[in-house]
Amino acid sequence: MSEPGLEIDAVSKRYGAVVALEKMTFDVRPGELFGFVGSNGAGKTTTMRIALGVLSADAGEVRYAGEPVNYETRRHIGYMPEERGLYPKMKVGEQLTYLARLHGMSASDAKASTERWTERLGVAARRDSEVQALSLGNQQRVQLAAALVHEPRILVLDEPFSGLDPVAVDVMSAVLREKAATGVPVVFSSHQLDLVERLCDRIGIVRSGRMEACGSVAELRSGGAVRLLVDAPEAADGWAAGLPGVTVLGREGAVTEVELGDGADDQAVLRAALATGPVREFSRKLPSLTDLFRSVVSEHQTQETAA
Ligand SMILES: Nc1ncnc2c1ncn2[C@@H]1O[C@H](COP(=O)(O)OP(=O)(O)OP(=O)(O)O)[C@@H](O)[C@H]1O
C-alpha cells in the first residue's frame, strides 16, 4: 500500500439547514495530481477550506501522513483560495516575500523564492507593481506564486485555471505536474473537465456534498456501459435492431452508435454488421470525463443549482 498523503475522512459540514458536506471522503497520495470536480454548490470549496483549517468540520477528520492536520502541518500547505487573497495595494514582490516569511522562510530564501516563482509564472516584470494594477489573469499567476513561494508539502488549489489564457494554463499545468513529481499531493478543483481529464492521475466527482465517484479516468470509465461505433456503409436502417441487449443510440451517415446492455455480445453486433456488407470501422467509443460527469451529477442537478 502507498504512503498516506492528504486524507479527507468522513468530513461533514452544515451551514444552518444547508448540508454542504455529508461524509466527504477521499485521499490524495504523495506525488498525485487529484482533480476535484462537481456542480456549482457541490461542496468543493467547503472541503478545501476545511482541509486548510480556515473552516472547521462538524464531524470527520483531515490527516496528512497519517496524522491529524494541525497548526504545524497547515504551515506547509500551499493554498489558493477561491475568493483569492492578495493585498491589492501591496507590491507583488514584497507581498510574496512577506508570505514566504510568514511561513517560516529566512529573508534571503524568501527573496530567492519570490524571484524564482515570479520568473517561472511570467510575472517577474511586475514585481514592483501593486497587485491591483495587474490584469486578472496576472493576479491569478501571482496568487499561484503565493501558494508556491514557501515550497509547500501539500497543494490545495481552488479553481486555479479559471480566467487564465492558454499559455498560462500550460505553465500552470507544468508547474502542478512538477510539484506532484517531487512527492507533493496536489488537489485542485476545476470546471474545465477536458483539462482535468488530461492532467490528473485521479479524479473525484462530487455531488451534493458526497464523493460519488473516484478513480483514474480508466477506472471511472469501467463502470459505464460499453458503446460501439460501427461503420457499415451498405447497412439499411434498423440493421442492429433486435440484437439481444443492444440499444441503437443513433446513426450519422454510415456510422451507427450502439450501447451494449448486460449480456450483449459485441461479436454478434460485428456479425450482424458484416452480414450487411463491408465494415470499415468497428470500435469502442470511450466516454469523455464530461460524459461521465454528466451521468453522475445529472440526476440531482436541479437540486444543487437551487442551492
Ligand atoms: N458561508 C456559507 N453560508 C451558508 N451556506 C454556504 C456557505 N458557503 C457555502 N454554502 C453552501 O454550501 C454548499 C457547498 O458550497 P461550496 O461553495 O463548497 O460548493 P462548490 O462545489 O465549491 O461550488 P462552486 O463550484 O460553485 O464554487 C452550497 O449549497 C452553498 O450554497
The ligand as an SDF file (V2000), in Angstrom:
LIG
                    3D

 31 33  0  0  0  0  0  0  0  0999 V2000
  -20.9290   30.7120    4.2190 N   0  0  0  0  0  0  0  0  0  0  0  0
  -21.9480   29.9580    3.8130 C   0  0  0  0  0  0  0  0  0  0  0  0
  -23.1600   30.0920    4.3880 N   0  0  0  0  0  0  0  0  0  0  0  0
  -24.2110   29.3040    4.0070 C   0  0  0  0  0  0  0  0  0  0  0  0
  -24.1330   28.3710    3.0380 N   0  0  0  0  0  0  0  0  0  0  0  0
  -22.9590   28.2080    2.4240 C   0  0  0  0  0  0  0  0  0  0  0  0
  -21.8080   28.9920    2.7690 C   0  0  0  0  0  0  0  0  0  0  0  0
  -20.7740   28.6030    1.9890 N   0  0  0  0  0  0  0  0  0  0  0  0
  -21.2510   27.6180    1.1870 C   0  0  0  0  0  0  0  0  0  0  0  0
  -22.5490   27.3790    1.4380 N   0  0  0  0  0  0  0  0  0  0  0  0
  -23.4040   26.3420    0.7980 C   0  0  0  0  0  0  0  0  0  0  0  0
  -22.7270   25.1030    0.9260 O   0  0  0  0  0  0  0  0  0  0  0  0
  -22.8650   24.3300   -0.2620 C   0  0  0  0  0  0  0  0  0  0  0  0
  -21.4820   23.9770   -0.8130 C   0  0  0  0  0  0  0  0  0  0  0  0
  -20.8630   25.1650   -1.3040 O   0  0  0  0  0  0  0  0  0  0  0  0
  -19.3700   25.2110   -1.8830 P   0  0  0  0  0  0  0  0  0  0  0  0
  -19.0130   26.6500   -2.0680 O   0  0  0  0  0  0  0  0  0  0  0  0
  -18.4990   24.3780   -1.0310 O   0  0  0  0  0  0  0  0  0  0  0  0
  -19.5630   24.4980   -3.3080 O   0  0  0  0  0  0  0  0  0  0  0  0
  -18.5650   24.4110   -4.5600 P   0  0  0  0  0  0  0  0  0  0  0  0
  -18.5840   22.9940   -5.0040 O   0  0  0  0  0  0  0  0  0  0  0  0
  -17.2430   24.9970   -4.2310 O   0  0  0  0  0  0  0  0  0  0  0  0
  -19.2980   25.3020   -5.6500 O   0  0  0  0  0  0  0  0  0  0  0  0
  -18.7170   26.1950   -6.9110 P   0  0  0  0  0  0  0  0  0  0  0  0
  -18.3420   25.2190   -7.9890 O   0  0  0  0  0  0  0  0  0  0  0  0
  -19.9070   26.9970   -7.2920 O   0  0  0  0  0  0  0  0  0  0  0  0
  -17.5780   27.0150   -6.4020 O   0  0  0  0  0  0  0  0  0  0  0  0
  -23.7530   25.1480   -1.2000 C   0  0  0  0  0  0  0  0  0  0  0  0
  -25.0800   24.7090   -1.0200 O   0  0  0  0  0  0  0  0  0  0  0  0
  -23.5640   26.5690   -0.7080 C   0  0  0  0  0  0  0  0  0  0  0  0
  -24.7100   27.3360   -1.0010 O   0  0  0  0  0  0  0  0  0  0  0  0
  1  2  1  0
  2  3  1  0
  2  7  2  0
  3  4  2  0
  4  5  1  0
  5  6  2  0
  6  7  1  0
  6 10  1  0
  7  8  1  0
  8  9  2  0
  9 10  1  0
 10 11  1  0
 11 12  1  0
 11 30  1  0
 12 13  1  0
 13 14  1  0
 13 28  1  0
 14 15  1  0
 15 16  1  0
 16 17  2  0
 16 18  1  0
 16 19  1  0
 19 20  1  0
 20 21  2  0
 20 22  1  0
 20 23  1  0
 23 24  1  0
 24 25  2  0
 24 26  1  0
 24 27  1  0
 28 29  1  0
 28 30  1  0
 30 31  1  0
M  END
$$$$
